[in-house]
Amino acid sequence: MISFIIPTYNAEKTIENTINSILMQEKSDIEYEIIVVNDGSTDNTDKVMQKFNENTKVKYFTKENKGVADTRNYGVNKASGEYIIFVDSDDYISKDLLKDIESYIRQGIELIKWNPIFVDENKNELTRSTNIVFEDVTGEQGFNLLFGKDNLIDCLWNYAIKKEIMLKFPTGTYHEDFAVMPLIMLKAKSMTAIDKYEYYYVQSKNSIMRNENKDNTIKKLQDKLNHYDNLIKEANNMKLEKVTKENLAIFATNALLVVVPELERENKRWFKKGLKTRNIAKNIKVRNFKQLIKRLILEIKY
């Protein structure tokens, strides 16, 4: 069985579409359940969910507002499935997802990856992610195959994850996918990336780091820095090839750097101090001329 977990907060306008995209799956022998966890919504999400009261596949839970990390942990604890698939409450999935991954579920592959399509709020396609395909490798091998080619390695909604390799999300923090997904991948004994686009990610017009108060932005930035520290620490404690540890450090560094252009001046100054104390330039291994230039620039700036 697969457990679709949908963390929900004030999603009255989108949650029905998200659930229906799962219920309208093409015929497959894979059983599934839909676990919707309402994280203390203050809108009419609860009223919308009453439409699914008679559907035995939909399990609905409400809890005190504690953030998406806690909500995801709650959903995993309620899940009966051998596999977990996370779906955000404003996104939706392809009608073919279950059919397309069925054979890999039967094989017991621990981590199954697909590709997302980015759409606007009217379901118009904006862009597609890079399509990387491979079969039955270890998670470590999969990480190295994706490294440098796929910018969405840490996006939870790209995967079916065997429940036994799930890790707990750090509660009370932002960017919990960045904190956990790379480690789940490196932990997986088997992994496959299929040649399919299965997830529709609804792109918001608002930037993550803009249009909010300073304290909240600093909290997000501090969490990202802390998750970076933990990723490096955990990777060093794992039995990984040297090149994998180097690749993870570069991946984690790039995940920090990509935030910088999003920031307003004062927040940017604060974040750069955090980058400088971590001496992130040392993570860029000089394997070619381009990386040499990048490292030199980072050494000057950070």
Order of alpha helices (4+ residues) and beta strands (2+ residues): beta-alpha-beta-alpha-beta-alpha-beta-beta-alpha-beta-beta-beta-alpha-beta-alpha-beta-alpha-alpha-alpha-alpha
